[in-house]
């Protein structure tokens, strides 16, 4: 089956989402599809999504001095971001992992109940990003985000008594699983801007109990 106007990164993002969803079903002891069928499922789901999804009008882009730079050779750079949806009392966590060529290796988005503050959303996004990198077996990781509070809290001890101090402690313990690990700040990063299709797909799946179920049935 040939997909018209589809980019390899779109197909990879869809396949990564289906693998992640399959893994979660395994954890719950639910029936899952054979791994051999995931590639064709990803193509079918992407094809259906492209026909059903109408991208919203976007504001004119603004100039930014922030430029994403690739990591050193044999490293990966993982950008993370958190978003708050006040009207739904929910928050979104997102992360993208790229290699030293700037190619997307993996991407993930997750919807969670709205925490008590924006800062907690950001540190939860950082924690989810590190867990994701560990799950995929990356051991040379640069973690990069636009939240100065989250980055500073992970680097120093200033926020050990904060409401999210226990999350920071978990992140620091988790970082010991990596052979090489670094934290950096990047201004104006957005998971929705960097990987809009997987974000839109994730939101659509949340609302409709995932279209992959229909494909499986």
C-alpha positions, 0 to 999 in steps of 0.5 A: 500500500502506497501512502500519498504525500506521507513523509517517513517521519510521519510513518515512524511517529505513527509506528512508535505510537502503536508500539507504545500503545501495544506495550501498555496493553501488555502491561494490563494483560489485554490482547495485543496484535502480532508485531508483524502486523504493526507496520501495515497497521501504522500505514493504514492508520496514518492513511485514515488520519491524513484523510480525516484530519484538517490542520487548524489555521496557524498564526504567522511564524515569529522570528526566534533567535533560538536554534536547535543544535544536534548532539555530539556523535553517538549521543541523542538529544531529547527535548521535552515539553509540558502543556496545560489544558485548563478547560479540560483539567488536563495536562500534556507531556511530550518528548522527541529524541533525535540523533546527531544527524537531527533525525527523529528516533522516537517521540511520545505524548501523554495526557495526564490529570492537571497537576497543581502547578505549571512547574509540576507539569514541566518536571513531570514532562522531564521525568517522562522523557528520561523514563522514555529514553531509559525504556528505549535503551539510550545511554548517551543523552542530552535532556533539553527543555525550555523550562528554566525552573525544571532545568535548574531544579534538576541541576542544583539543590535549590528546589529540594523542599518544593512541592515537586521536590520528590519528582526531582529526587526521582529524576536524579536517581533515574539519571544514574542509569545513563552512562553519560547524561547532560541537561540544557535549556532551550528557549521556546521549544514546543512539542506541538510545533516539532511533531504536530501529527503525533500530538494531533493523533494522540489527542484524537485517540484519547477522544475516540478510544484509539482508532487502532482498536477499530483496525484490530477488530 
